[in-house]
């Protein structure tokens, strides 16, 4: 996977590429500590999977990250809004072309994956993906609208995430439909 290049193409034959630069899968520890990073206590272990890809336009590189975490039932951990309670499976995507920030203070563009959403099937280039969750921003605002190549405006408002294959496609506010090749 590391070193692979994922290519997405739209109906106008334009392409966007993401290069896989790191992949981590395994156990991670949840611990308590201070703001300064002093580690004081290991509370429990959890499973994690973290894939980082770099999106490139010209010589400008931006990270795209998919992070999944599975906690054992009864794990005692605290989460920040908007997630409440103690779910056992969490996931998020940081997508550089997403058209919505989580909040206006941090300019965080991470997207929570709701694994309780209904999954559908989607066929792209003859391949059928059977566990597809559609993530929508609900926004019609283009962030950084005056960006020109090598940078693109942040105008993607729909992502198609397959639970087995990752991001298989996305749509933007210009009516372009990007599909994994």
C-alpha positions in Angstrom: 0.0 0.0 0.0 2.7 2.6 0.9 4.0 4.0 -2.4 0.7 3.2 -4.3 -0.9 6.1 -6.1 -4.7 6.3 -6.1 -6.1 8.1 -9.2 -9.5 9.6 -9.3 -11.0 10.7 -12.6 -14.0 12.8 -13.4 -16.4 12.9 -16.4 -14.1 15.5 -18.1 -11.1 13.1 -17.9 -9.4 15.4 -15.3 -7.4 13.4 -12.7 -6.5 13.9 -9.1 -3.8 11.7 -7.5 -3.1 10.7 -3.9 0.1 8.8 -3.0 0.1 6.5 0.0 2.9 7.7 2.3 2.3 5.8 5.5 0.2 3.0 6.9 0.0 1.9 10.6 -2.1 -1.0 11.9 -1.9 -2.4 15.4 -2.2 -1.7 19.1 -2.1 1.7 20.6 -2.3 2.7 24.2 -4.6 5.2 25.7 -3.0 7.0 28.7 -3.4 9.9 30.9 -1.0 12.7 31.1 -0.6 16.4 31.2 -0.9 19.1 28.6 2.9 19.1 28.3 3.0 15.5 27.3 4.2 13.9 30.5 2.8 10.3 30.4 1.5 9.2 33.7 -0.6 6.1 33.3 -1.6 3.6 30.6 -5.4 3.2 30.9 -6.0 0.5 28.2 -5.0 -0.6 24.7 -7.1 -0.2 21.5 -6.7 -1.2 17.8 -5.9 1.4 15.3 -5.5 1.7 11.6 -4.1 4.9 10.1 -3.5 5.6 6.4 -1.9 8.8 5.2 -1.9 9.8 1.6 -0.5 13.0 0.0 -2.6 14.9 -2.5 -0.4 16.7 -5.0 -1.1 19.5 -7.5 2.1 20.7 -9.1 4.6 21.0 -6.3 2.0 21.5 -3.5 1.5 18.5 -1.2 -1.4 18.2 1.3 -2.1 15.2 3.6 -5.3 13.2 3.4 -5.7 10.8 6.4 -8.2 8.0 7.2 -8.0 6.9 10.9 -10.0 4.1 12.4 -10.0 3.1 16.1 -11.6 0.2 17.8 -12.0 0.2 21.6 -12.9 -2.7 23.8 -16.4 -2.7 25.3 -16.3 -0.9 28.6 -13.2 1.2 27.8 -13.3 4.4 29.9 -12.3 7.3 27.6 -13.5 10.8 27.1 -14.4 12.1 23.7 -15.0 15.7 22.5 -18.1 17.0 20.8 -19.8 15.9 18.5 -19.2 12.3 19.7 -20.7 11.4 23.0 -20.7 8.2 25.0 -18.2 5.5 24.5 -18.6 4.0 21.1 -16.4 0.9 20.3 -15.6 1.9 16.7 -14.6 5.4 15.6 -13.3 6.7 12.3 -12.6 10.0 10.7 -11.2 11.4 7.4 -9.2 14.5 6.9 -9.8 15.4 3.2 -7.9 18.4 1.8 -10.7 19.4 -0.6 -13.6 19.2 1.8 -15.8 22.3 1.8 -16.7 22.5 5.5 -14.7 23.0 8.7 -15.7 21.3 11.9 -15.5 24.7 13.6 -14.3 28.2 12.7 -11.6 28.4 15.4 -9.4 25.5 14.5 -10.2 25.2 10.8 -10.3 21.5 11.3 -11.7 19.8 8.2 -12.0 16.3 9.6 -15.1 14.3 8.8 -16.5 11.8 11.3 -17.5 8.4 9.8 -20.8 7.2 11.2 -20.6 3.5 11.0 -24.3 3.2 11.9 -25.3 5.0 8.7 -26.9 2.7 6.1 -24.3 1.2 3.7 -25.1 0.8 0.0 -23.5 -0.8 -3.0 -21.8 1.3 -5.7 -20.2 0.0 -8.9 -17.2 2.0 -10.4 -15.4 0.9 -13.5 -16.9 -2.6 -13.3 -15.9 -3.1 -9.6 -18.7 -3.3 -7.0 -18.2 -1.9 -3.5 -20.7 -3.3 -1.1 -20.2 -1.3 2.1 -20.4 2.3 0.9 -21.2 5.1 3.3 -22.1 8.5 1.8 -20.6 11.4 3.7 -22.1 14.8 3.0 -21.0 18.2 4.2 -24.4 19.9 3.9 -22.7 23.0 2.8 -22.8 24.8 -0.5 -20.0 27.2 0.3 -16.7 26.9 -1.5 -13.7 27.4 0.8 -10.8 29.2 -0.7 -12.7 29.9 -3.9 -10.0 32.0 -5.5 -7.5 29.2 -5.4 -6.0 28.3 -8.8 -3.9 25.4 -9.9 -1.7 24.1 -8.5 -4.1 24.5 -5.6 -7.8 23.8 -5.9 -10.7 25.4 -4.1 -12.1 23.3 -1.3 -15.4 22.4 -2.9 -16.0 18.7 -2.3 -19.3 18.2 -0.6 -19.8 14.4 -0.9 -17.4 11.5 -0.3 -18.2 7.9 -1.0 -16.3 5.8 1.6 -16.3 2.0 1.3 -15.6 0.3 4.6 -13.2 -2.2 2.9 -11.5 0.0 0.2 -11.5 3.6 1.6 -12.5 6.6 -0.4 -13.8 5.3 -3.8 -15.2 8.6 -5.1 -16.2 12.2 -4.3 -18.4 14.9 -5.8 -17.8 18.6 -5.8 -20.0 21.7 -6.1 -19.1 22.2 -9.7 -20.9 19.1 -10.7 -17.8 17.0 -11.1 -18.0 13.4 -10.1 -14.6 11.9 -9.3 -14.2 8.1 -9.3 -11.4 5.8 -8.2 -9.7 4.3 -11.3 
